[in-house]
Amino acid sequence: MKRTQRFKRPTKPIKPTTTIMKAKPPKPKLQSQFQAEPAISNPFSFEKFPILTPDFYQIDALDLAPRLLGKYLRRDEVVLQITEVEAYRPNDSACHGRFGITARTAPVFGPGGHAYVYLCYGMHSMLNVVADKEGAGAAVLIRSCCPVSGLETIQQRRGLKTEKSVLLTGPGKVGQALGLSTEWSNHPLFTPGGLELLDGPEPESILIGPRVGIEYASAEHVNALWRFAVAGSPWISAPKNSLRPP
């Protein structure tokens, strides 16, 4: 094998040089309400995020749903930030209002701003926010949230020692983390104490898609893009591949 190049040794020894590297100061971490890790370690004041007033909810569920993204649910020391929702409207074949007013569905027909909590499979408490005027029969299902404070209580209620998104990605998990039961149905979310809904930052961008688990509904409503989520957030339930930018 031929050598294509010869390397000459230096005739004089090279003096070693010492380079002093200055340590760069760490960049300050920005607090994001939609970050992958919970903001538990960086608590912030809710003084600038007041409880939402009743008139906030007096609109079509399809308009209310995306407006709920970024808002805060608070019960005692537990605070969750809403990251995923679904709208259920009047004359919607997937809405519980289709059954008319019953002992179970009566809160859905009440004025907007109240909670509607029902049991799914007889075990999961599903939190909905009633929308629109009294008698409309509409609500927004809270599908997923991001933990903001009260992590230990959330983990205890969930029976799951983790800070990963599996903790709160799913409506049954949200209800469990808040310690809800059907007794909370018809609770006013705009009054201090108990379960409150606070204002919060609007997400920069959102995703939309069809709602989950409503195969029994009409094709029109099965395909309706009435599911909304915070874009880029890991705190979103499955399936994620059905979500897209508006």
Secondary structure, DSSP 4 states (H G I P E B T S, - for coil): ---S--PPPPSSPPPP---PPPPPPPPPPPP-TT-SS-GGGS----TTSPBPPGGGG-S-HHHHHHHHTT-EEEETTEEEEEEEEEEE-TT-TTSGGGG-S-TTTGGGGS-TTBEEEEEETTTEEEEEEEESSTTS-EEEEEEEEEEEE-HHHHHHHHT----SGGGTBSHHHHHHHTT--GGGTT-BTTSSSSEEEE--PPPS-EEEEPPSS-TTS-HHHHS---EEEETT-S--PSP-TT-B--
